[in-house]
Amino acid sequence: MSADQPRTRTVGCKMTDSEYERLSAVAEGDGMTLGEWVREVLLEYADGRKPSVIEETLLGEVLALRTILLNLHFTVARGETITYLGSGTKLRGCA
């Protein structure tokens, strides 16, 4: 929505006092009013939420660790010796 279009529509819902306080605390923690925060969350959801840089980085690290563990698993499953970076030097504690 462009900045020159006036906001003329309202979306609302009923909630308990404790739900309201929870949402207000989150909005305040993000430095926003509750109305601004709810609007942002709803529009992000409607647009298909995009991951943050931190989330993308963490996913990359988890996938890299998964690859390492799978490679180790398949090496052991084939009965091969686990070596340090394929150098032929056995890792301590590995048969």
PyMOL commands that set and color helices and strands:
alter all, ss='L'
color gray80, all
select helices_A, chain A and resi 17-29+34-47+53-77+84-86
alter helices_A, ss='H'
color red, helices_A
deselect
rebuild
show_as cartoon
